[in-house]
Amino acid sequence: MEWTEWYLYTSRYIPVQRETEEFGNDSGVHICSWAYVLCTSKAKRFSENDMNSAIKGIANILAENYINEEQAKDKIKLCRELFKDYDPKLKI
């Protein structure tokens, strides 16, 4: 699929983020939750009340999918190759 064939879909339902004493601003958790929904095509509605569970889920995913330094270098190299023609100012 070419970049020109992509389209932007904006959901009408986007949970509101609030700052908490325990975690402060957890916008990173919201971003990761949305990325998970988009990448897995698992359309699950979530709310601010789900963020504690989301934090644990993110930690599990990171722990189970740990990559070593050599694998990380390979992934960075692949990303640079994939995106080199799209935006010369893009820094990966």
C-alpha positions as CSV (number, residue, x, y, z in Angstrom):
1,M,0.0,0.0,0.0
2,E,1.3,3.4,-0.9
3,W,1.3,6.3,1.6
4,T,-1.0,8.2,-0.7
5,E,-3.6,5.4,-0.3
6,W,-3.8,5.8,3.5
7,Y,-6.7,7.6,5.1
8,L,-7.2,9.1,8.6
9,Y,-10.0,7.8,10.7
10,T,-10.8,9.7,13.9
11,S,-12.9,8.0,16.5
12,R,-15.7,9.9,18.1
13,Y,-14.9,8.0,21.3
14,I,-11.6,9.0,22.8
15,P,-11.1,8.6,26.5
16,V,-10.2,11.7,28.5
17,Q,-6.8,11.6,30.3
18,R,-6.5,12.9,33.8
19,E,-3.5,13.4,36.0
20,T,-3.3,11.0,38.9
21,E,-1.2,11.1,42.1
22,E,0.0,7.6,41.5
23,F,1.2,7.9,37.9
24,G,1.1,11.6,37.1
25,N,0.2,12.2,33.5
26,D,-0.2,8.8,31.9
27,S,-0.6,10.0,28.3
28,G,2.1,7.5,27.2
29,V,-0.2,4.7,28.4
30,H,-3.1,6.1,26.4
31,I,-0.8,6.3,23.3
32,C,0.4,2.7,23.8
33,S,-3.2,1.6,24.3
34,W,-4.4,3.2,21.0
35,A,-1.3,1.9,19.2
36,Y,-2.2,-1.6,20.4
37,V,-5.8,-1.2,19.3
38,L,-4.8,0.0,15.8
39,C,-2.0,-2.5,15.3
40,T,-3.9,-5.5,16.4
41,S,-7.3,-4.4,14.9
42,K,-8.8,-5.3,18.3
43,A,-11.4,-2.6,18.6
44,K,-11.8,-2.4,22.4
45,R,-13.2,0.6,24.1
46,F,-11.2,1.7,27.1
47,S,-11.5,4.5,29.6
48,E,-9.3,6.2,32.2
49,N,-10.3,3.5,34.7
50,D,-8.5,0.9,32.5
51,M,-5.1,2.6,32.6
52,N,-3.8,0.6,35.7
53,S,-4.5,-2.6,33.8
54,A,-3.0,-1.2,30.6
55,I,0.2,-0.3,32.5
56,K,0.5,-4.0,33.6
57,G,-0.4,-5.2,30.1
58,I,2.3,-2.9,28.5
59,A,4.9,-4.2,31.0
60,N,4.0,-7.8,30.1
61,I,4.3,-7.2,26.4
62,L,7.6,-5.5,26.8
63,A,8.9,-8.2,29.1
64,E,7.8,-11.0,26.8
65,N,9.1,-9.3,23.6
66,Y,12.5,-8.2,24.9
67,I,15.0,-7.9,22.1
68,N,18.8,-7.9,22.4
69,E,21.0,-5.1,21.2
70,E,21.8,-6.8,17.9
71,Q,18.1,-7.3,17.2
72,A,17.4,-3.7,18.0
73,K,20.1,-2.5,15.5
74,D,18.5,-4.7,12.8
75,K,15.1,-3.2,13.5
76,I,16.5,0.4,13.4
77,K,18.3,-0.4,10.1
78,L,15.0,-1.8,8.6
79,C,13.1,1.3,9.7
80,R,15.6,3.6,8.2
81,E,15.4,1.6,4.9
82,L,11.6,1.6,4.9
83,F,11.3,5.4,5.5
84,K,14.3,6.8,3.7
85,D,12.3,7.9,0.6
86,Y,9.4,9.5,2.5
87,D,10.8,12.3,4.6
88,P,14.5,13.2,4.4
89,K,14.1,15.2,7.7
90,L,12.8,12.1,9.5
91,K,15.3,11.1,12.2
92,I,15.2,7.5,13.3
